[in-house]
Amino acid sequence: MNLLDSQELKQLEKLEELLSSWGVGWVLADAYGLRLQGYNVKKRKHINALVDNSKLDWIAKATHEAFPPRGSTYLDDYFNFIEKAAPLHLIPYTPSQLKGIFFTYELPNKKKIKVGKPAESVKVFGEEIKQHDIEELGEDKIKEWLEKIEYWKEIAKEQKDKEFEERCEETILGVKAYFNL
């Protein structure tokens, strides 16, 4: 049961156009992905897209979030998307990290996108958090992300998604142990 409104679906259509024009594989994540699957999470203003880092050098060099290089048509495209659609976070991943974590969803314009499955996506998110050190991100950012995962766990519990709920709990414990929080 899709909980995205028509404007949000149009934003996803524009995102699919953008990333396809770049030749980059991607998976929709976070609130947009969860709402598309019927999870009643709070709306977010921005879209998180997990992008294949093997296609473009500037994505491969990024760690937490990829930004197009200055003076490039990619940057022009990126800002054009933000201006006309929504704020966008491009999060780099290797194709092997994304293998099997998604399903295919057909948008109203008949284009197909990959959407992260909740239980698998939260595990990847936890792994991504642990790729950083606490000095780089700061303890507050890590705690913010843990609060987000705790929120997802509560939503999973409300919707009786035991697998997602358990994976959230495992991820929380794993991140806390890794950072000694």
N, C-alpha and C positions, 0 to 999 in steps of 0.2 A: 504494500500500500504506500504509494508515493505521497510524501507530505510537502513536497516543493510546490511553490506556486508557479504560475505561467511565466512570470518574469525570471524566476530562478532557472527554470528550464531553458528559457531563451539564453540566459547567461552561459549555461552549459553547452548549448549549441554553438555559441560564439567561441567558447573555449576549445571545443572540438575542432572548429575551423582553424583557429590560431595554431594549435599544436600540430595538427595535421599538415598545415602549410610549412611548418618547421621540420617535419619528418620525425617528430619525437613521439615515442610511445609513452603513454601515461595512464595513471589510475587515479580516479577521483577518491578523495579521502575526507576524513573529519566530518564536520556537521552536514555538509551537502550530501556526502555519501550515505551517512546514517539516515538523514531525513528522506532520501530517495528510497530507502529500504523500509520506511515506516517507523523508524525510531523517533519518538517525539522529543528530540533534543532541541535546545535553544537555537534559533537562527543565528548565523554568523554573517557578518558583512563580507568576509573574504572567502575565497575558494582555495582549498589546498589541493594541489595536484602533485602526485608522486611521478617524477619524470625520469625516463631512461637516460642515464648519464653516459651511455656509450655512443650517442649520436652526435653530440655537439661538445667541442672542447671546453667552452665556457661553463657548461653544466658539469662536466667531469671534474673540473677544478674546484667546484664549490663543495662545501661540507654540509652546512645546515640548510641554506637556502640559496638558490641560484638566481642571479640577476644578469640580464643580457649586458654585453660589453658596451661601453660608451661609444657613441657614433655609429652604432650598427643598426641595420634595419630591424634586427630582433628587438632592440630597445624601443625603436619607434612603434613596432607592432605591440609590444608589451604595454607601453603607456597608452596606446590607442585602445587596447582591450580594457584597461583599468578605467579609462575615461568613459567608455561606452557601455561597459558591462559591470565589472565588479573588481575590487582589490583581489590580487592573485599572489599566492605563495607557490613558487616552484621548488619542490623538495627533491633533490637528486637521490636516485637509487640505481643499483645495478639490476639488470633484467633478472638475474637469479634470485635477488631478494624479493622480487614481485611475483615470481612464478607461483601460480596456484592460489594467490590471495584475493583474487577478484572474480567477478562474474560479468557478463556482458548485458548492458541495458540499452534498449532502443529509445532514442529521444523522439519527440514529436515530429521532427524533420526526417525521421527514418535512419539517421546516422546512429552508429553504435559506439558506445563508450564502455570502458572498463571501470567498474566500481568495486572498491575494496570491501571484502566480506568483513563484518565486524570483528569476529574473534581473531582472524588472521591479521587484520590491520592493526589492532591494538598491540599485538605481539611485535610487529614490525616497528611500530611507534616506540615501544619500550627499548628495542634494540638500537634504534636511532638515537634515543636520548643517551644511552650508555656509550655512544661513540664520542661523546664530548667529555671534557673535564669540567669540574665544578667552577674552576677559576674562569673558564671561557664563558660559561653561561650565567653563572651566579646561582646561588642556592634558591633565590626567590623564583627564578624561571623554572627550575626543576620542580619546585613545590607547586607552581602554577600548573605545570603539566600533570603532576600527580593528582591535583584536584580535578582536572579535566577527566582523567581516567576514572577517578572515584565517582564523578558525576555519571559517566557512561555506565559504570557498574550498577548504579542505582536505576538507571533507565533500563538496563538489561534485566535487572531483577523485576521491575514493574511489568516488563513485557514477557517475562518468563522465558528469557533466553539464557538458559543455564550455561551453555558453552561460552557465550560472550561474557557473562558475569564472572565465570571462573577464570577466563583468560585475563580479564581486567585485574582481578585479585592477584594472579600470578605476576602480572606485569608490575603492579604497584610494589609488591614484595621484592621483586627482582631489582627494580630501580632503587628502592630504599636501601637494599643491602649493598648494591654497587657503590652508592654514594655515602653509605654510613649515616643515613638520615633516620 
